[in-house]
Amino acid sequence: MRDMISCEEVFEADAFARAEFDVVCDEWLNESILAQDAEEDLVECEGCGEQWFRPEGHTGDTIDWCRKCYKNDPYYC
């Protein structure tokens, strides 16, 4: 059976590897923060339930129709 080794034990002997690991973790953290910020700018279509980027000047969390609903309209030309 193998012994469990923690991350701290791995990086204890190699300071360069620890620094590189910290840089990668910071990048992932920044990417996740940006993704969360982007999610806040979405609105939900009441017609089809899909999420779209918030139109400029729109303050609500939902929109009545979207491009998908509009194109599925039988009278759309």
HTML snippet that shows the backbone in 3Dmol.js (N, CA, C, O; Angstrom):
<script src="https://3Dmol.org/build/3Dmol-min.js"></script>
<div id="view" style="width:600px;height:400px;position:relative"></div>
<script>
const pdb = `
ATOM      1  N   MET A   1       0.838  -1.167   0.000  1.00  0.00           N
ATOM      2  CA  MET A   1       0.000   0.000   0.000  1.00  0.00           C
ATOM      3  C   MET A   1       0.892   1.242   0.000  1.00  0.00           C
ATOM      4  O   MET A   1       1.953   1.253   0.624  1.00  0.00           O
ATOM      5  N   ARG A   2       0.464   2.262  -0.688  1.00  0.00           N
ATOM      6  CA  ARG A   2       1.270   3.473  -0.803  1.00  0.00           C
ATOM      7  C   ARG A   2       0.951   4.444   0.332  1.00  0.00           C
ATOM      8  O   ARG A   2      -0.161   4.486   0.856  1.00  0.00           O
ATOM      9  N   ASP A   3       1.961   5.211   0.682  1.00  0.00           N
ATOM     10  CA  ASP A   3       1.763   6.274   1.667  1.00  0.00           C
ATOM     11  C   ASP A   3       1.185   7.488   0.975  1.00  0.00           C
ATOM     12  O   ASP A   3       1.509   7.760  -0.181  1.00  0.00           O
ATOM     13  N   MET A   4       0.343   8.211   1.661  1.00  0.00           N
ATOM     14  CA  MET A   4      -0.229   9.441   1.128  1.00  0.00           C
ATOM     15  C   MET A   4       0.790  10.573   1.289  1.00  0.00           C
ATOM     16  O   MET A   4       1.380  10.743   2.355  1.00  0.00           O
ATOM     17  N   ILE A   5       0.982  11.331   0.230  1.00  0.00           N
ATOM     18  CA  ILE A   5       1.912  12.454   0.261  1.00  0.00           C
ATOM     19  C   ILE A   5       1.109  13.721   0.000  1.00  0.00           C
ATOM     20  O   ILE A   5       0.350  13.800  -0.967  1.00  0.00           O
ATOM     21  N   SER A   6       1.282  14.692   0.857  1.00  0.00           N
ATOM     22  CA  SER A   6       0.550  15.944   0.678  1.00  0.00           C
ATOM     23  C   SER A   6       1.282  16.839  -0.316  1.00  0.00           C
ATOM     24  O   SER A   6       2.454  16.617  -0.619  1.00  0.00           O
ATOM     25  N   CYS A   7       0.581  17.851  -0.819  1.00  0.00           N
ATOM     26  CA  CYS A   7       1.194  18.803  -1.747  1.00  0.00           C
ATOM     27  C   CYS A   7       2.362  19.520  -1.088  1.00  0.00           C
ATOM     28  O   CYS A   7       3.375  19.787  -1.735  1.00  0.00           O
ATOM     29  N   GLU A   8       2.227  19.828   0.181  1.00  0.00           N
ATOM     30  CA  GLU A   8       3.293  20.541   0.887  1.00  0.00           C
ATOM     31  C   GLU A   8       4.571  19.722   0.918  1.00  0.00           C
ATOM     32  O   GLU A   8       5.662  20.278   0.790  1.00  0.00           O
ATOM     33  N   GLU A   9       4.456  18.416   1.085  1.00  0.00           N
ATOM     34  CA  GLU A   9       5.638  17.561   1.104  1.00  0.00           C
ATOM     35  C   GLU A   9       6.300  17.512  -0.263  1.00  0.00           C
ATOM     36  O   GLU A   9       7.525  17.425  -0.349  1.00  0.00           O
ATOM     37  N   VAL A  10       5.527  17.563  -1.319  1.00  0.00           N
ATOM     38  CA  VAL A  10       6.090  17.538  -2.665  1.00  0.00           C
ATOM     39  C   VAL A  10       6.868  18.816  -2.930  1.00  0.00           C
ATOM     40  O   VAL A  10       7.968  18.783  -3.483  1.00  0.00           O
ATOM     41  N   PHE A  11       6.289  19.943  -2.532  1.00  0.00           N
ATOM     42  CA  PHE A  11       6.914  21.232  -2.833  1.00  0.00           C
ATOM     43  C   PHE A  11       7.963  21.659  -1.815  1.00  0.00           C
ATOM     44  O   PHE A  11       8.665  22.648  -2.028  1.00  0.00           O
ATOM     45  N   GLU A  12       8.075  20.933  -0.728  1.00  0.00           N
ATOM     46  CA  GLU A  12       9.025  21.294   0.313  1.00  0.00           C
ATOM     47  C   GLU A  12      10.457  21.303  -0.208  1.00  0.00           C
ATOM     48  O   GLU A  12      11.251  22.159   0.181  1.00  0.00           O
ATOM     49  N   ALA A  13      10.791  20.367  -1.079  1.00  0.00           N
ATOM     50  CA  ALA A  13      12.156  20.249  -1.573  1.00  0.00           C
ATOM     51  C   ALA A  13      12.412  21.078  -2.827  1.00  0.00           C
ATOM     52  O   ALA A  13      13.568  21.297  -3.186  1.00  0.00           O
ATOM     53  N   ASP A  14      11.361  21.544  -3.501  1.00  0.00           N
ATOM     54  CA  ASP A  14      11.546  22.250  -4.772  1.00  0.00           C
ATOM     55  C   ASP A  14      10.775  23.570  -4.765  1.00  0.00           C
ATOM     56  O   ASP A  14       9.582  23.614  -5.068  1.00  0.00           O
ATOM     57  N   ALA A  15      11.478  24.632  -4.417  1.00  0.00           N
ATOM     58  CA  ALA A  15      10.848  25.955  -4.325  1.00  0.00           C
ATOM     59  C   ALA A  15      10.391  26.450  -5.697  1.00  0.00           C
ATOM     60  O   ALA A  15       9.368  27.128  -5.796  1.00  0.00           O
ATOM     61  N   PHE A  16      11.128  26.122  -6.749  1.00  0.00           N
ATOM     62  CA  PHE A  16      10.754  26.541  -8.096  1.00  0.00           C
ATOM     63  C   PHE A  16       9.435  25.904  -8.516  1.00  0.00           C
ATOM     64  O   PHE A  16       8.585  26.574  -9.104  1.00  0.00           O
ATOM     65  N   ALA A  17       9.256  24.628  -8.222  1.00  0.00           N
ATOM     66  CA  ALA A  17       8.009  23.933  -8.559  1.00  0.00           C
ATOM     67  C   ALA A  17       6.840  24.538  -7.785  1.00  0.00           C
ATOM     68  O   ALA A  17       5.738  24.667  -8.317  1.00  0.00           O
ATOM     69  N   ARG A  18       7.082  24.906  -6.537  1.00  0.00           N
ATOM     70  CA  ARG A  18       6.029  25.524  -5.731  1.00  0.00           C
ATOM     71  C   ARG A  18       5.610  26.869  -6.330  1.00  0.00           C
ATOM     72  O   ARG A  18       4.421  27.178  -6.409  1.00  0.00           O
ATOM     73  N   ALA A  19       6.600  27.665  -6.751  1.00  0.00           N
ATOM     74  CA  ALA A  19       6.308  28.967  -7.348  1.00  0.00           C
ATOM     75  C   ALA A  19       5.532  28.796  -8.648  1.00  0.00           C
ATOM     76  O   ALA A  19       4.586  29.539  -8.910  1.00  0.00           O
ATOM     77  N   GLU A  20       5.920  27.832  -9.453  1.00  0.00           N
ATOM     78  CA  GLU A  20       5.233  27.567 -10.717  1.00  0.00           C
ATOM     79  C   GLU A  20       3.793  27.110 -10.458  1.00  0.00           C
ATOM     80  O   GLU A  20       2.870  27.528 -11.157  1.00  0.00           O
ATOM     81  N   PHE A  21       3.611  26.257  -9.459  1.00  0.00           N
ATOM     82  CA  PHE A  21       2.282  25.787  -9.082  1.00  0.00           C
ATOM     83  C   PHE A  21       1.413  26.958  -8.638  1.00  0.00           C
ATOM     84  O   PHE A  21       0.243  27.036  -9.016  1.00  0.00           O
ATOM     85  N   ASP A  22       1.967  27.869  -7.844  1.00  0.00           N
ATOM     86  CA  ASP A  22       1.215  29.033  -7.374  1.00  0.00           C
ATOM     87  C   ASP A  22       0.788  29.925  -8.534  1.00  0.00           C
ATOM     88  O   ASP A  22      -0.318  30.464  -8.520  1.00  0.00           O
ATOM     89  N   VAL A  23       1.648  30.089  -9.540  1.00  0.00           N
ATOM     90  CA  VAL A  23       1.309  30.906 -10.707  1.00  0.00           C
ATOM     91  C   VAL A  23       0.140  30.292 -11.467  1.00  0.00           C
ATOM     92  O   VAL A  23      -0.785  30.999 -11.865  1.00  0.00           O
ATOM     93  N   VAL A  24       0.180  28.986 -11.667  1.00  0.00           N
ATOM     94  CA  VAL A  24      -0.896  28.291 -12.380  1.00  0.00           C
ATOM     95  C   VAL A  24      -2.208  28.399 -11.592  1.00  0.00           C
ATOM     96  O   VAL A  24      -3.264  28.639 -12.178  1.00  0.00           O
ATOM     97  N   CYS A  25      -2.146  28.228 -10.295  1.00  0.00           N
ATOM     98  CA  CYS A  25      -3.354  28.340  -9.470  1.00  0.00           C
ATOM     99  C   CYS A  25      -3.929  29.747  -9.529  1.00  0.00           C
ATOM    100  O   CYS A  25      -5.147  29.917  -9.592  1.00  0.00           O
ATOM    101  N   ASP A  26      -3.064  30.756  -9.509  1.00  0.00           N
ATOM    102  CA  ASP A  26      -3.530  32.141  -9.609  1.00  0.00           C
ATOM    103  C   ASP A  26      -4.200  32.398 -10.945  1.00  0.00           C
ATOM    104  O   ASP A  26      -5.213  33.095 -10.999  1.00  0.00           O
ATOM    105  N   GLU A  27      -3.654  31.847 -12.035  1.00  0.00           N
ATOM    106  CA  GLU A  27      -4.265  32.003 -13.357  1.00  0.00           C
ATOM    107  C   GLU A  27      -5.651  31.371 -13.381  1.00  0.00           C
ATOM    108  O   GLU A  27      -6.601  31.964 -13.892  1.00  0.00           O
ATOM    109  N   TRP A  28      -5.764  30.166 -12.827  1.00  0.00           N
ATOM    110  CA  TRP A  28      -7.064  29.483 -12.792  1.00  0.00           C
ATOM    111  C   TRP A  28      -8.071  30.276 -11.966  1.00  0.00           C
ATOM    112  O   TRP A  28      -9.241  30.378 -12.334  1.00  0.00           O
ATOM    113  N   LEU A  29      -7.619  30.829 -10.862  1.00  0.00           N
ATOM    114  CA  LEU A  29      -8.502  31.631 -10.017  1.00  0.00           C
ATOM    115  C   LEU A  29      -8.996  32.861 -10.769  1.00  0.00           C
ATOM    116  O   LEU A  29     -10.181  33.190 -10.715  1.00  0.00           O
ATOM    117  N   ASN A  30      -8.089  33.540 -11.470  1.00  0.00           N
ATOM    118  CA  ASN A  30      -8.470  34.726 -12.241  1.00  0.00           C
ATOM    119  C   ASN A  30      -9.443  34.369 -13.360  1.00  0.00           C
ATOM    120  O   ASN A  30     -10.388  35.114 -13.616  1.00  0.00           O
ATOM    121  N   GLU A  31      -9.220  33.234 -14.032  1.00  0.00           N
ATOM    122  CA  GLU A  31     -10.130  32.797 -15.090  1.00  0.00           C
ATOM    123  C   GLU A  31     -11.523  32.510 -14.529  1.00  0.00           C
ATOM    124  O   GLU A  31     -12.526  32.852 -15.156  1.00  0.00           O
ATOM    125  N   SER A  32     -11.586  31.890 -13.362  1.00  0.00           N
ATOM    126  CA  SER A  32     -12.896  31.573 -12.785  1.00  0.00           C
ATOM    127  C   SER A  32     -13.627  32.836 -12.345  1.00  0.00           C
ATOM    128  O   SER A  32     -14.851  32.914 -12.449  1.00  0.00           O
ATOM    129  N   ILE A  33     -12.886  33.820 -11.857  1.00  0.00           N
ATOM    130  CA  ILE A  33     -13.504  35.091 -11.470  1.00  0.00           C
ATOM    131  C   ILE A  33     -14.063  35.791 -12.699  1.00  0.00           C
ATOM    132  O   ILE A  33     -15.171  36.324 -12.653  1.00  0.00           O
ATOM    133  N   LEU A  34     -13.313  35.796 -13.798  1.00  0.00           N
ATOM    134  CA  LEU A  34     -13.802  36.405 -15.038  1.00  0.00           C
ATOM    135  C   LEU A  34     -15.045  35.688 -15.558  1.00  0.00           C
ATOM    136  O   LEU A  34     -15.974  36.330 -16.048  1.00  0.00           O
ATOM    137  N   ALA A  35     -15.065  34.363 -15.452  1.00  0.00           N
ATOM    138  CA  ALA A  35     -16.226  33.590 -15.906  1.00  0.00           C
ATOM    139  C   ALA A  35     -17.452  33.925 -15.063  1.00  0.00           C
ATOM    140  O   ALA A  35     -18.557  34.035 -15.594  1.00  0.00           O
ATOM    141  N   GLN A  36     -17.268  34.085 -13.769  1.00  0.00           N
ATOM    142  CA  GLN A  36     -18.394  34.447 -12.902  1.00  0.00           C
ATOM    143  C   GLN A  36     -18.905  35.844 -13.227  1.00  0.00           C
ATOM    144  O   GLN A  36     -20.112  36.084 -13.228  1.00  0.00           O
ATOM    145  N   ASP A  37     -17.985  36.763 -13.503  1.00  0.00           N
ATOM    146  CA  ASP A  37     -18.395  38.118 -13.868  1.00  0.00           C
ATOM    147  C   ASP A  37     -19.189  38.114 -15.170  1.00  0.00           C
ATOM    148  O   ASP A  37     -20.157  38.861 -15.309  1.00  0.00           O
ATOM    149  N   ALA A  38     -18.782  37.276 -16.124  1.00  0.00           N
ATOM    150  CA  ALA A  38     -19.493  37.196 -17.403  1.00  0.00           C
ATOM    151  C   ALA A  38     -20.897  36.636 -17.213  1.00  0.00           C
ATOM    152  O   ALA A  38     -21.831  37.053 -17.898  1.00  0.00           O
ATOM    153  N   GLU A  39     -21.050  35.692 -16.285  1.00  0.00           N
ATOM    154  CA  GLU A  39     -22.370  35.101 -16.031  1.00  0.00           C
ATOM    155  C   GLU A  39     -23.354  36.135 -15.497  1.00  0.00           C
ATOM    156  O   GLU A  39     -24.560  36.018 -15.718  1.00  0.00           O
ATOM    157  N   GLU A  40     -22.854  37.129 -14.806  1.00  0.00           N
ATOM    158  CA  GLU A  40     -23.732  38.146 -14.241  1.00  0.00           C
ATOM    159  C   GLU A  40     -24.344  39.028 -15.325  1.00  0.00           C
ATOM    160  O   GLU A  40     -25.351  39.692 -15.075  1.00  0.00           O
ATOM    161  N   ASP A  41     -23.769  39.051 -16.507  1.00  0.00           N
ATOM    162  CA  ASP A  41     -24.265  39.882 -17.596  1.00  0.00           C
ATOM    163  C   ASP A  41     -25.213  39.132 -18.519  1.00  0.00           C
ATOM    164  O   ASP A  41     -25.419  39.543 -19.660  1.00  0.00           O
ATOM    165  N   LEU A  42     -25.798  38.025 -18.034  1.00  0.00           N
ATOM    166  CA  LEU A  42     -26.710  37.230 -18.846  1.00  0.00           C
ATOM    167  C   LEU A  42     -28.154  37.480 -18.432  1.00  0.00           C
ATOM    168  O   LEU A  42     -28.448  37.764 -17.271  1.00  0.00           O
ATOM    169  N   VAL A  43     -29.045  37.367 -19.411  1.00  0.00           N
ATOM    170  CA  VAL A  43     -30.485  37.429 -19.151  1.00  0.00           C
ATOM    171  C   VAL A  43     -31.110  36.168 -19.728  1.00  0.00           C
ATOM    172  O   VAL A  43     -30.557  35.556 -20.641  1.00  0.00           O
ATOM    173  N   GLU A  44     -32.265  35.781 -19.193  1.00  0.00           N
ATOM    174  CA  GLU A  44     -32.947  34.582 -19.663  1.00  0.00           C
ATOM    175  C   GLU A  44     -34.135  34.967 -20.529  1.00  0.00           C
ATOM    176  O   GLU A  44     -34.908  35.863 -20.190  1.00  0.00           O
ATOM    177  N   CYS A  45     -34.265  34.275 -21.648  1.00  0.00           N
ATOM    178  CA  CYS A  45     -35.387  34.514 -22.553  1.00  0.00           C
ATOM    179  C   CYS A  45     -36.628  33.819 -21.988  1.00  0.00           C
ATOM    180  O   CYS A  45     -36.584  32.638 -21.645  1.00  0.00           O
ATOM    181  N   GLU A  46     -37.735  34.565 -21.896  1.00  0.00           N
ATOM    182  CA  GLU A  46     -38.989  33.987 -21.399  1.00  0.00           C
ATOM    183  C   GLU A  46     -39.621  33.055 -22.432  1.00  0.00           C
ATOM    184  O   GLU A  46     -40.417  32.184 -22.080  1.00  0.00           O
ATOM    185  N   GLY A  47     -39.267  33.237 -23.708  1.00  0.00           N
ATOM    186  CA  GLY A  47     -39.842  32.413 -24.767  1.00  0.00           C
ATOM    187  C   GLY A  47     -39.266  31.011 -24.824  1.00  0.00           C
ATOM    188  O   GLY A  47     -40.011  30.033 -24.889  1.00  0.00           O
ATOM    189  N   CYS A  48     -37.921  30.904 -24.799  1.00  0.00           N
ATOM    190  CA  CYS A  48     -37.300  29.587 -24.970  1.00  0.00           C
ATOM    191  C   CYS A  48     -36.462  29.153 -23.773  1.00  0.00           C
ATOM    192  O   CYS A  48     -36.064  27.991 -23.692  1.00  0.00           O
ATOM    193  N   GLY A  49     -36.187  30.066 -22.841  1.00  0.00           N
ATOM    194  CA  GLY A  49     -35.416  29.713 -21.650  1.00  0.00           C
ATOM    195  C   GLY A  49     -33.911  29.790 -21.827  1.00  0.00           C
ATOM    196  O   GLY A  49     -33.168  29.534 -20.880  1.00  0.00           O
ATOM    197  N   GLU A  50     -33.443  30.140 -23.027  1.00  0.00           N
ATOM    198  CA  GLU A  50     -32.006  30.251 -23.254  1.00  0.00           C
ATOM    199  C   GLU A  50     -31.453  31.511 -22.618  1.00  0.00           C
ATOM    200  O   GLU A  50     -32.181  32.472 -22.369  1.00  0.00           O
ATOM    201  N   GLN A  51     -30.152  31.491 -22.361  1.00  0.00           N
ATOM    202  CA  GLN A  51     -29.511  32.660 -21.777  1.00  0.00           C
ATOM    203  C   GLN A  51     -28.752  33.425 -22.848  1.00  0.00           C
ATOM    204  O   GLN A  51     -28.098  32.838 -23.710  1.00  0.00           O
ATOM    205  N   TRP A  52     -28.851  34.744 -22.776  1.00  0.00           N
ATOM    206  CA  TRP A  52     -28.212  35.637 -23.735  1.00  0.00           C
ATOM    207  C   TRP A  52     -27.499  36.747 -22.980  1.00  0.00           C
ATOM    208  O   TRP A  52     -27.818  37.036 -21.827  1.00  0.00           O
ATOM    209  N   PHE A  53     -26.530  37.364 -23.645  1.00  0.00           N
ATOM    210  CA  PHE A  53     -25.882  38.512 -23.030  1.00  0.00           C
ATOM    211  C   PHE A  53     -26.886  39.641 -22.890  1.00  0.00           C
ATOM    212  O   PHE A  53     -27.738  39.844 -23.755  1.00  0.00           O
ATOM    213  N   ARG A  54     -26.778  40.362 -21.804  1.00  0.00           N
ATOM    214  CA  ARG A  54     -27.710  41.451 -21.496  1.00  0.00           C
ATOM    215  C   ARG A  54     -27.595  42.546 -22.559  1.00  0.00           C
ATOM    216  O   ARG A  54     -26.502  43.055 -22.805  1.00  0.00           O
ATOM    217  N   PRO A  55     -28.728  42.914 -23.197  1.00  0.00           N
ATOM    218  CA  PRO A  55     -28.699  44.008 -24.167  1.00  0.00           C
ATOM    219  C   PRO A  55     -28.320  45.327 -23.472  1.00  0.00           C
ATOM    220  O   PRO A  55     -28.622  45.538 -22.298  1.00  0.00           O
ATOM    221  N   GLU A  56     -27.670  46.181 -24.211  1.00  0.00           N
ATOM    222  CA  GLU A  56     -27.234  47.462 -23.650  1.00  0.00           C
ATOM    223  C   GLU A  56     -28.441  48.265 -23.180  1.00  0.00           C
ATOM    224  O   GLU A  56     -29.408  48.433 -23.923  1.00  0.00           O
ATOM    225  N   GLY A  57     -28.385  48.751 -21.968  1.00  0.00           N
ATOM    226  CA  GLY A  57     -29.465  49.537 -21.410  1.00  0.00           C
ATOM    227  C   GLY A  57     -30.573  48.713 -20.763  1.00  0.00           C
ATOM    228  O   GLY A  57     -31.467  49.282 -20.137  1.00  0.00           O
ATOM    229  N   HIS A  58     -30.538  47.384 -20.898  1.00  0.00           N
ATOM    230  CA  HIS A  58     -31.577  46.508 -20.318  1.00  0.00           C
ATOM    231  C   HIS A  58     -31.268  46.288 -18.839  1.00  0.00           C
ATOM    232  O   HIS A  58     -30.143  45.935 -18.486  1.00  0.00           O
ATOM    233  N   THR A  59     -32.258  46.495 -17.977  1.00  0.00           N
ATOM    234  CA  THR A  59     -32.015  46.374 -16.546  1.00  0.00           C
ATOM    235  C   THR A  59     -32.616  45.121 -15.917  1.00  0.00           C
ATOM    236  O   THR A  59     -32.227  44.754 -14.809  1.00  0.00           O
ATOM    237  N   GLY A  60     -33.547  44.460 -16.587  1.00  0.00           N
ATOM    238  CA  GLY A  60     -34.197  43.277 -16.018  1.00  0.00           C
ATOM    239  C   GLY A  60     -33.351  42.018 -16.168  1.00  0.00           C
ATOM    240  O   GLY A  60     -32.320  42.025 -16.841  1.00  0.00           O
ATOM    241  N   ASP A  61     -33.802  40.936 -15.530  1.00  0.00           N
ATOM    242  CA  ASP A  61     -33.109  39.654 -15.598  1.00  0.00           C
ATOM    243  C   ASP A  61     -33.658  38.750 -16.697  1.00  0.00           C
ATOM    244  O   ASP A  61     -33.088  37.692 -16.964  1.00  0.00           O
ATOM    245  N   THR A  62     -34.765  39.154 -17.342  1.00  0.00           N
ATOM    246  CA  THR A  62     -35.346  38.349 -18.416  1.00  0.00           C
ATOM    247  C   THR A  62     -35.642  39.247 -19.619  1.00  0.00           C
ATOM    248  O   THR A  62     -35.750  40.468 -19.497  1.00  0.00           O
ATOM    249  N   ILE A  63     -35.770  38.603 -20.786  1.00  0.00           N
ATOM    250  CA  ILE A  63     -36.204  39.294 -21.994  1.00  0.00           C
ATOM    251  C   ILE A  63     -37.414  38.541 -22.543  1.00  0.00           C
ATOM    252  O   ILE A  63     -37.541  37.336 -22.330  1.00  0.00           O
ATOM    253  N   ASP A  64     -38.303  39.243 -23.248  1.00  0.00           N
ATOM    254  CA  ASP A  64     -39.524  38.630 -23.763  1.00  0.00           C
ATOM    255  C   ASP A  64     -39.242  37.636 -24.879  1.00  0.00           C
ATOM    256  O   ASP A  64     -39.857  36.570 -24.923  1.00  0.00           O
ATOM    257  N   TRP A  65     -38.328  37.962 -25.779  1.00  0.00           N
ATOM    258  CA  TRP A  65     -37.984  37.101 -26.903  1.00  0.00           C
ATOM    259  C   TRP A  65     -36.522  37.316 -27.250  1.00  0.00           C
ATOM    260  O   TRP A  65     -35.930  38.330 -26.876  1.00  0.00           O
ATOM    261  N   CYS A  66     -35.948  36.376 -27.954  1.00  0.00           N
ATOM    262  CA  CYS A  66     -34.539  36.459 -28.341  1.00  0.00           C
ATOM    263  C   CYS A  66     -34.423  36.187 -29.841  1.00  0.00           C
ATOM    264  O   CYS A  66     -35.424  35.985 -30.528  1.00  0.00           O
ATOM    265  N   ARG A  67     -33.203  36.184 -30.329  1.00  0.00           N
ATOM    266  CA  ARG A  67     -32.979  35.926 -31.762  1.00  0.00           C
ATOM    267  C   ARG A  67     -33.478  34.550 -32.165  1.00  0.00           C
ATOM    268  O   ARG A  67     -34.006  34.376 -33.263  1.00  0.00           O
ATOM    269  N   LYS A  68     -33.312  33.567 -31.278  1.00  0.00           N
ATOM    270  CA  LYS A  68     -33.768  32.208 -31.589  1.00  0.00           C
ATOM    271  C   LYS A  68     -35.298  32.173 -31.712  1.00  0.00           C
ATOM    272  O   LYS A  68     -35.832  31.577 -32.647  1.00  0.00           O
ATOM    273  N   CYS A  69     -35.994  32.807 -30.777  1.00  0.00           N
ATOM    274  CA  CYS A  69     -37.462  32.845 -30.818  1.00  0.00           C
ATOM    275  C   CYS A  69     -37.940  33.604 -32.050  1.00  0.00           C
ATOM    276  O   CYS A  69     -38.900  33.204 -32.708  1.00  0.00           O
ATOM    277  N   TYR A  70     -37.269  34.685 -32.345  1.00  0.00           N
ATOM    278  CA  TYR A  70     -37.653  35.527 -33.480  1.00  0.00           C
ATOM    279  C   TYR A  70     -37.512  34.764 -34.794  1.00  0.00           C
ATOM    280  O   TYR A  70     -38.367  34.872 -35.673  1.00  0.00           O
ATOM    281  N   LYS A  71     -36.417  33.981 -34.929  1.00  0.00           N
ATOM    282  CA  LYS A  71     -36.202  33.227 -36.164  1.00  0.00           C
ATOM    283  C   LYS A  71     -37.131  32.023 -36.273  1.00  0.00           C
ATOM    284  O   LYS A  71     -37.381  31.545 -37.379  1.00  0.00           O
ATOM    285  N   ASN A  72     -37.647  31.523 -35.157  1.00  0.00           N
ATOM    286  CA  ASN A  72     -38.591  30.406 -35.180  1.00  0.00           C
ATOM    287  C   ASN A  72     -40.015  30.863 -35.436  1.00  0.00           C
ATOM    288  O   ASN A  72     -40.918  30.040 -35.589  1.00  0.00           O
ATOM    289  N   ASP A  73     -40.218  32.163 -35.482  1.00  0.00           N
ATOM    290  CA  ASP A  73     -41.538  32.728 -35.749  1.00  0.00           C
ATOM    291  C   ASP A  73     -41.921  32.391 -37.202  1.00  0.00           C
ATOM    292  O   ASP A  73     -41.143  32.682 -38.110  1.00  0.00           O
ATOM    293  N   PRO A  74     -43.096  31.788 -37.446  1.00  0.00           N
ATOM    294  CA  PRO A  74     -43.476  31.414 -38.818  1.00  0.00           C
ATOM    295  C   PRO A  74     -43.618  32.618 -39.744  1.00  0.00           C
ATOM    296  O   PRO A  74     -43.563  32.460 -40.963  1.00  0.00           O
ATOM    297  N   TYR A  75     -43.799  33.810 -39.196  1.00  0.00           N
ATOM    298  CA  TYR A  75     -43.954  35.014 -40.039  1.00  0.00           C
ATOM    299  C   TYR A  75     -42.629  35.731 -40.286  1.00  0.00           C
ATOM    300  O   TYR A  75     -42.591  36.764 -40.953  1.00  0.00           O
ATOM    301  N   TYR A  76     -41.524  35.169 -39.736  1.00  0.00           N
ATOM    302  CA  TYR A  76     -40.204  35.772 -39.925  1.00  0.00           C
ATOM    303  C   TYR A  76     -39.739  35.568 -41.365  1.00  0.00           C
ATOM    304  O   TYR A  76     -39.787  34.445 -41.868  1.00  0.00           O
ATOM    305  N   CYS A  77     -39.297  36.613 -42.029  1.00  0.00           N
ATOM    306  CA  CYS A  77     -38.825  36.498 -43.421  1.00  0.00           C
ATOM    307  C   CYS A  77     -37.352  36.795 -43.499  1.00  0.00           C
ATOM    308  O   CYS A  77     -36.770  36.750 -44.582  1.00  0.00           O
TER     309      CYS A  77
END
`;
const viewer = $3Dmol.createViewer("view");
viewer.addModel(pdb, "pdb");
viewer.setStyle({}, {cartoon: {color: "spectrum"}});
viewer.zoomTo();
viewer.render();
</script>
